Amino acid sequence: MYTINEVADICDISPYTIRFYDKEGLLPFVSRNSTGNRQFSDSDLNVIKLICCLKNSGMPVKEIRRYIDLAMQGVETSEQRKQIMTDHRKEVVKQIDNLKKSLNIIDLKIALYDSDDGSSLSSIFLEQEEKK
């Protein structure tokens, strides 16, 4: 079993964040010891890692809670949970595509600084707009 501080260290989040997730209903499976402190199993730790992944990739807490609620209901909700993950994956792919486009513009800007003529910045932005 893990303490809240150990889980926070392992997941690179604060104990406050874990408490927030608990209050938001994302950790209904977490047990407490005789003194009332949260105690986490390896399985709990894996779910918290998933929650962090979903949160870091842009899934709203409300949607994560919906996923957790469905998971708590058991196997009969597996298709709904799969759909949530499939939909979220599509959103993450869109984010990646947008980040790649932004990275391309940033690389062009850096290339301008490396070139002898750094005055043609506006032409690069015009070229990018024409490509869209």
N, CA, C and O of each residue as an XYZ file, in Angstrom:
528
protein
N       0.840     -1.188      0.000
C       0.000      0.000      0.000
C       0.886      1.253      0.000
O       1.999      1.256      0.527
N       0.356      2.297     -0.602
C       1.093      3.555     -0.730
C       0.356      4.667      0.021
O      -0.869      4.656      0.142
N       1.128      5.612      0.514
C       0.544      6.803      1.122
C       0.281      7.833      0.024
O       0.737      7.676     -1.108
N      -0.445      8.864      0.365
C      -0.734      9.916     -0.606
C       0.557     10.588     -1.084
O       0.678     10.940     -2.258
N       1.513     10.763     -0.181
C       2.782     11.392     -0.564
C       3.593     10.494     -1.498
O       4.237     10.986     -2.425
N       3.565      9.190     -1.261
C       4.273      8.271     -2.155
C       3.636      8.281     -3.549
O       4.339      8.305     -4.559
N       2.309      8.263     -3.593
C       1.616      8.310     -4.886
C       1.928      9.622     -5.596
O       2.163      9.639     -6.804
N       1.930     10.701     -4.856
C       2.243     12.007     -5.450
C       3.637     11.995     -6.064
O       3.830     12.504     -7.168
N       4.605     11.424     -5.367
C       5.974     11.342     -5.890
C       6.040     10.456     -7.132
O       6.672     10.820     -8.124
N       5.399      9.313     -7.078
C       5.430      8.374     -8.196
C       4.785      8.978     -9.440
O       5.290      8.814    -10.551
N       3.669      9.677     -9.247
C       2.910     10.225    -10.386
C       3.311     11.646    -10.750
O       2.781     12.223    -11.699
N       4.246     12.206     -9.996
C       4.721     13.566    -10.226
C       3.574     14.586    -10.194
O       3.475     15.464    -11.051
N       2.724     14.441     -9.194
C       1.649     15.395     -8.927
C       1.665     15.704     -7.437
O       2.348     15.031     -6.665
N       0.931     16.699     -7.043
C       0.925     17.067     -5.632
C      -0.132     16.273     -4.861
O      -1.115     15.815     -5.444
N       0.070     16.113     -3.559
C      -0.983     15.498     -2.744
C      -2.298     16.281     -2.849
O      -3.382     15.700     -2.792
N      -2.190     17.593     -3.003
C      -3.382     18.422     -3.182
C      -4.171     17.976     -4.416
O      -5.398     17.890     -4.375
N      -3.461     17.694     -5.512
C      -4.120     17.240     -6.747
C      -4.843     15.920     -6.505
O      -5.964     15.730     -6.976
N      -4.216     15.022     -5.783
C      -4.854     13.735     -5.476
C      -6.116     13.959     -4.647
O      -7.154     13.348     -4.904
N      -6.021     14.827     -3.665
C      -7.213     15.136     -2.847
C      -8.310     15.758     -3.708
O      -9.489     15.445     -3.539
N      -7.922     16.638     -4.627
C      -8.886     17.250     -5.547
C      -9.565     16.175     -6.387
O     -10.788     16.175     -6.523
N      -8.778     15.255     -6.953
C      -9.348     14.171     -7.749
C     -10.324     13.340     -6.911
O     -11.379     12.929     -7.394
N      -9.963     13.106     -5.678
C     -10.837     12.342     -4.785
C     -12.152     13.087     -4.547
O     -13.228     12.495     -4.617
N     -12.059     14.376     -4.268
C     -13.267     15.179     -4.028
C     -14.138     15.295     -5.274
O     -15.354     15.449     -5.171
N     -13.515     15.220     -6.460
C     -14.255     15.292     -7.722
C     -14.857     13.948     -8.126
O     -15.496     13.843     -9.173
N     -14.657     12.926     -7.301
C     -15.254     11.625     -7.569
C     -14.449     10.737     -8.495
O     -14.971      9.756     -9.024
N     -13.187     11.067     -8.698
C     -12.358     10.266     -9.598
C     -11.702      9.075     -8.897
O     -11.153      8.192     -9.557
N     -11.756      9.049     -7.575
C     -11.080      7.987     -6.824
C     -12.034      7.285     -5.844
O     -11.696      7.143     -4.669
N     -13.202      6.848     -6.292
C     -14.158      6.248     -5.353
C     -13.699      4.906     -4.810
O     -14.285      4.399     -3.854
N     -12.682      4.329     -5.388
C     -12.183      3.006     -5.034
C     -11.115      3.050     -3.948
O     -10.742      2.008     -3.409
N     -10.621      4.236     -3.621
C      -9.511      4.355     -2.674
C     -10.023      4.109     -1.256
O     -11.037      4.662     -0.833
N      -9.289      3.265     -0.543
C      -9.669      2.952      0.841
C      -8.936      3.874      1.814
O      -8.022      4.611      1.443
N      -9.362      3.805      3.042
C      -8.726      4.588      4.109
C      -8.324      3.643      5.228
O      -8.961      2.615      5.461
N      -7.247      4.016      5.918
C      -6.800      3.196      7.037
C      -7.562      3.571      8.309
O      -8.486      4.382      8.266
N      -7.181      2.993      9.414
C      -7.907      3.208     10.677
C      -7.845      4.651     11.167
O      -8.701      5.081     11.940
N      -6.838      5.400     10.722
C      -6.735      6.809     11.116
C      -7.389      7.745     10.105
O      -7.363      8.963     10.278
N      -7.976      7.180      9.047
C      -8.682      7.983      8.057
C      -7.844      8.457      6.890
O      -8.334      9.180      6.023
N      -6.584      8.056      6.861
C      -5.717      8.453      5.751
C      -5.947      7.554      4.540
O      -6.172      6.351      4.669
N      -5.886      8.162      3.373
C      -6.034      7.390      2.138
C      -4.862      6.428      2.012
O      -3.719      6.761      2.327
N      -5.181      5.215      1.540
C      -4.131      4.252      1.240
C      -4.407      3.687     -0.147
O      -5.542      3.366     -0.496
N      -3.339      3.577     -0.924
C      -3.455      3.255     -2.333
C      -2.787      1.922     -2.640
O      -1.679      1.646     -2.182
N      -3.476      1.108     -3.417
C      -2.921     -0.170     -3.864
C      -2.215      0.044     -5.211
O      -2.261      1.133     -5.783
N      -1.572     -1.003     -5.694
C      -0.947     -0.931     -7.017
C      -2.005     -0.661     -8.086
O      -1.768      0.102     -9.023
N      -3.151     -1.281     -7.944
C      -4.242     -1.067     -8.889
C      -4.713      0.385     -8.859
O      -4.948      0.987     -9.907
N      -4.851      0.948     -7.651
C      -5.227      2.363     -7.513
C      -4.201      3.253     -8.197
O      -4.551      4.222     -8.872
N      -2.950      2.917     -8.016
C      -1.855      3.695     -8.611
C      -1.968      3.700    -10.136
O      -1.762      4.732    -10.775
N      -2.293      2.558    -10.708
C      -2.448      2.481    -12.166
C      -3.614      3.348    -12.648
O      -3.516      3.986    -13.696
N      -4.701      3.377    -11.904
C      -5.836      4.214    -12.286
C      -5.459      5.687    -12.176
O      -5.842      6.486    -13.031
N      -4.722      6.054    -11.148
C      -4.290      7.447    -10.992
C      -3.368      7.843    -12.149
O      -3.446      8.965    -12.649
N      -2.507      6.935    -12.567
C      -1.647      7.209    -13.732
C      -2.501      7.438    -14.978
O      -2.203      8.326    -15.777
N      -3.555      6.647    -15.147
C      -4.466      6.835    -16.277
C      -5.164      8.189    -16.178
O      -5.269      8.910    -17.171
N      -5.637      8.531    -14.996
C      -6.301      9.828    -14.787
C      -5.350     10.961    -15.164
O      -5.749     11.907    -15.843
N      -4.104     10.870    -14.730
C      -3.109     11.898    -15.063
C      -2.887     11.969    -16.576
O      -2.783     13.057    -17.143
N      -2.816     10.819    -17.216
C      -2.648     10.776    -18.672
C      -3.812     11.467    -19.366
O      -3.608     12.292    -20.257
N      -5.023     11.135    -18.963
C      -6.212     11.724    -19.586
C      -6.263     13.224    -19.340
O      -6.568     13.997    -20.249
N      -5.965     13.636    -18.115
C      -5.982     15.054    -17.772
C      -4.904     15.801    -18.558
O      -5.162     16.870    -19.112
N      -3.705     15.238    -18.605
C      -2.594     15.885    -19.316
C      -2.840     15.974    -20.816
O      -2.274     16.834    -21.491
N      -3.672     15.097    -21.334
C      -3.962     15.116    -22.767
C      -5.248     15.867    -23.088
O      -5.747     15.822    -24.213
N      -5.779     16.563    -22.074
C      -6.874     17.485    -22.338
C      -8.274     17.004    -22.032
O      -9.233     17.726    -22.306
N      -8.433     15.820    -21.478
C      -9.778     15.372    -21.146
C     -10.271     16.129    -19.908
O      -9.566     16.198    -18.902
N     -11.471     16.690    -19.981
C     -12.014     17.413    -18.819
C     -12.296     16.463    -17.648
O     -12.598     15.287    -17.850
N     -12.196     16.983    -16.437
C     -12.439     16.194    -15.227
C     -13.823     15.551    -15.277
O     -13.992     14.404    -14.862
N     -14.798     16.275    -15.777
C     -16.162     15.747    -15.871
C     -16.208     14.473    -16.721
O     -16.903     13.518    -16.375
N     -15.472     14.462    -17.823
C     -15.441     13.294    -18.699
C     -14.646     12.152    -18.066
O     -14.998     10.983    -18.227
N     -13.582     12.488    -17.351
C     -12.817     11.454    -16.636
C     -13.710     10.811    -15.579
O     -13.696      9.592    -15.410
N     -14.481     11.626    -14.872
C     -15.401     11.100    -13.853
C     -16.419     10.159    -14.500
O     -16.733      9.104    -13.948
N     -16.930     10.542    -15.666
C     -17.878      9.682    -16.385
C     -17.222      8.339    -16.702
O     -17.837      7.287    -16.529
N     -15.981      8.378    -17.163
C     -15.257      7.150    -17.476
C     -15.083      6.294    -16.214
O     -15.329      5.088    -16.240
N     -14.659      6.920    -15.118
C     -14.450      6.189    -13.860
C     -15.764      5.597    -13.362
O     -15.801      4.447    -12.924
N     -16.840      6.374    -13.428
C     -18.159      5.876    -13.012
C     -18.548      4.638    -13.816
O     -19.046      3.657    -13.263
N     -18.316      4.696    -15.120
C     -18.622      3.536    -15.968
C     -17.746      2.337    -15.595
O     -18.220      1.202    -15.548
N     -16.476      2.600    -15.333
C     -15.559      1.520    -14.960
C     -16.005      0.854    -13.658
O     -15.884     -0.361    -13.503
N     -16.517      1.649    -12.734
C     -16.979      1.116    -11.449
C     -18.217      0.234    -11.623
O     -18.504     -0.611    -10.775
N     -18.944      0.429    -12.717
C     -20.142     -0.375    -12.972
C     -19.807     -1.763    -13.511
O     -20.641     -2.667    -13.459
N     -18.610     -1.934    -14.020
C     -18.191     -3.260    -14.445
C     -18.097     -3.452    -15.942
O     -18.143     -2.504    -16.725
N     -17.964     -4.717    -16.312
C     -17.689     -5.120    -17.689
C     -18.779     -4.683    -18.663
O     -18.495     -4.423    -19.832
N     -20.001     -4.601    -18.200
C     -21.097     -4.273    -19.120
C     -20.986     -2.876    -19.717
O     -21.717     -2.554    -20.654
N     -20.097     -2.049    -19.203
C     -19.913     -0.693    -19.745
C     -18.659     -0.580    -20.615
O     -18.247      0.524    -20.970
N     -18.061     -1.706    -20.953
C     -16.784     -1.661    -21.675
C     -16.905     -0.975    -23.036
O     -15.984     -0.270    -23.446
N     -18.008     -1.163    -23.738
C     -18.177     -0.507    -25.041
C     -18.264      1.009    -24.887
O     -17.700      1.750    -25.693
N     -18.963      1.469    -23.862
C     -19.065      2.914    -23.616
C     -17.691      3.482    -23.266
O     -17.325      4.560    -23.733
N     -16.941      2.764    -22.454
C     -15.609      3.231    -22.081
C     -14.674      3.238    -23.283
O     -13.860      4.146    -23.448
N     -14.802      2.218    -24.117
C     -13.990      2.176    -25.339
C     -14.309      3.381    -26.210
O     -13.402      3.984    -26.783
N     -15.586      3.741    -26.320
C     -15.985      4.889    -27.134
C     -15.404      6.185    -26.577
O     -14.951      7.044    -27.334
N     -15.419      6.322    -25.262
C     -14.820      7.510    -24.635
C     -13.340      7.604    -25.005
O     -12.852      8.675    -25.364
N     -12.632      6.481    -24.915
C     -11.204      6.473    -25.247
C     -10.989      6.743    -26.736
O     -10.068      7.471    -27.108
N     -11.821      6.169    -27.576
C     -11.694      6.379    -29.023
C     -11.913      7.856    -29.368
O     -11.155      8.438    -30.144
N     -12.948      8.449    -28.789
C     -13.222      9.871    -29.025
C     -12.073     10.737    -28.517
O     -11.666     11.693    -29.178
N     -11.556     10.397    -27.349
C     -10.453     11.189    -26.792
C      -9.199     11.035    -27.652
O      -8.458     11.997    -27.852
N      -8.968      9.846    -28.148
C      -7.813      9.624    -29.010
C      -7.875     10.528    -30.235
O      -6.865     11.103    -30.639
N      -9.059     10.654    -30.823
C      -9.236     11.533    -31.983
C      -8.869     12.969    -31.622
O      -8.222     13.664    -32.405
N      -9.282     13.412    -30.440
C      -8.949     14.765    -29.993
C      -7.447     14.934    -29.790
O      -6.884     15.974    -30.133
N      -6.803     13.920    -29.235
C      -5.354     13.983    -29.020
C      -4.624     14.041    -30.364
O      -3.653     14.783    -30.509
N      -5.083     13.271    -31.339
C      -4.475     13.303    -32.679
C      -4.617     14.697    -33.278
O      -3.680     15.195    -33.902
N      -5.781     15.338    -33.099
C      -5.963     16.718    -33.581
C      -4.968     17.653    -32.906
O      -4.363     18.505    -33.556
N      -4.806     17.486    -31.592
C      -3.849     18.316    -30.858
C      -2.441     18.126    -31.408
O      -1.701     19.092    -31.596
N      -2.081     16.875    -31.664
C      -0.745     16.586    -32.202
C      -0.575     17.246    -33.565
O       0.466     17.844    -33.841
N      -1.587     17.141    -34.415
C      -1.515     17.774    -35.737
C      -1.337     19.286    -35.616
O      -0.527     19.884    -36.324
N      -2.101     19.893    -34.713
C      -1.975     21.340    -34.507
C      -0.599     21.698    -33.959
O      -0.012     22.704    -34.358
N      -0.087     20.887    -33.055
C       1.251     21.145    -32.518
C       2.322     20.997    -33.596
O       3.297     21.749    -33.615
N       2.138     20.027    -34.494
C       3.103     19.864    -35.595
C       3.098     21.088    -36.504
O       4.155     21.534    -36.951
N       1.921     21.631    -36.777
C       1.836     22.841    -37.597
C       2.523     24.008    -36.882
O       3.258     24.780    -37.497
N       2.276     24.124    -35.584
C       2.914     25.194    -34.816
C       4.426     25.008    -34.785
O       5.179     25.974    -34.909
N       4.865     23.767    -34.621
C       6.302     23.487    -34.606
C       6.943     23.866    -35.934
O       8.061     24.382    -35.962
N       6.246     23.615    -37.022
C       6.753     23.978    -38.332
C       6.970     25.495    -38.432
O       7.998     25.949    -38.935
N       6.009     26.258    -37.957
C       6.135     27.724    -37.981
C       7.293     28.176    -37.092
O       8.059     29.066    -37.462
N       7.412     27.560    -35.929
C       8.516     27.903    -35.018
C       9.860     27.571    -35.666
O      10.801     28.360    -35.584
N       9.949     26.403    -36.311
C      11.193     26.025    -37.002
C      11.538     27.017    -38.103
O      12.702     27.369    -38.296
N      10.506     27.466    -38.827
C      10.749     28.472    -39.870
C      11.272     29.774    -39.258
O      12.168     30.414    -39.809
N      10.718     30.145    -38.146
C      11.160     31.368    -37.458
C      12.621     31.219    -37.017
O      13.421     32.139    -37.187
N      12.957     30.079    -36.460
C      14.343     29.833    -36.042
C      15.268     29.871    -37.253
O      16.363     30.430    -37.191
N      14.821     29.272    -38.355
C      15.624     29.280    -39.581
C      15.866     30.703    -40.059
O      16.936     31.014    -40.583
N      14.876     31.564    -39.879
C      15.052     32.970    -40.253
C      16.162     33.618    -39.443
O      16.971     34.377    -39.976
N      16.196     33.314    -38.152
C      17.245     33.888    -37.314
C      18.616     33.360    -37.719
O      19.623     34.054    -37.574
N      18.651     32.134    -38.227
C      19.916     31.544    -38.647
C      20.366     32.048    -40.014
O      21.543     31.947    -40.359
N      19.431     32.592    -40.791
C      19.774     33.068    -42.134
C      20.412     34.455    -42.055
O      20.387     35.111    -41.014
N      20.975     34.877    -43.166
C      21.597     36.197    -43.224
C      20.552     37.302    -43.247
O      20.788     38.403    -42.751
N      19.397     37.000    -43.827
C      18.365     38.028    -43.975
C      17.179     37.710    -43.072
O      16.287     36.953    -43.456
N      17.167     38.276    -41.895
C      16.080     38.046    -40.949
C      14.923     38.991    -41.136
O      14.034     39.047    -40.286
N      14.906     39.738    -42.226
C      13.871     40.751    -42.422
C      12.637     40.232    -43.143
O      11.662     40.968    -43.295
N      12.655     38.993    -43.586
C      11.544     38.507    -44.400
C      10.520     37.726    -43.584
O       9.867     36.823    -44.108
N      10.379     38.060    -42.330
C       9.435     37.367    -41.455
C       8.018     37.428    -41.994
O       7.318     36.416    -42.016
N       7.596     38.586    -42.422
C       6.218     38.703    -42.907
C       5.976     37.827    -44.116
O       4.869     37.314    -44.280
N       6.966     37.636    -44.967
C       6.770     36.776    -46.136
C       6.571     35.324    -45.729
O       5.822     34.601    -46.385
N       7.223     34.885    -44.666
C       7.036     33.509    -44.194
C       5.610     33.309    -43.712
O       4.995     32.284    -44.004
N       5.080     34.279    -42.977
C       3.709     34.152    -42.500
C       2.722     34.185    -43.656
O       1.704     33.494    -43.626
N       3.016     34.978    -44.663
C       2.151     35.008    -45.834
C       2.170     33.669    -46.567
O       1.135     33.184    -47.024
N       3.368     33.075    -46.674
C       3.479     31.762    -47.311
C       2.703     30.700    -46.528
O       2.058     29.838    -47.125
N       2.761     30.757    -45.218
C       2.032     29.794    -44.386
C       0.526     29.944    -44.563
O      -0.195     28.948    -44.633
N       0.054     31.173    -44.634
C      -1.369     31.416    -44.839
C      -1.832     30.897    -46.175
O      -2.943     30.379    -46.289
N      -0.992     31.030    -47.197
C      -1.350     30.546    -48.528
C      -1.432     29.031    -48.563
O      -2.200     28.476    -49.348
N      -0.651     28.345    -47.724
C      -0.653     26.881    -47.686
C      -1.906     26.333    -47.019
O      -2.281     25.185    -47.259
N      -2.556     27.135    -46.189
C      -3.734     26.640    -45.448
C      -4.901     26.505    -46.316
O      -5.969     26.103    -45.856
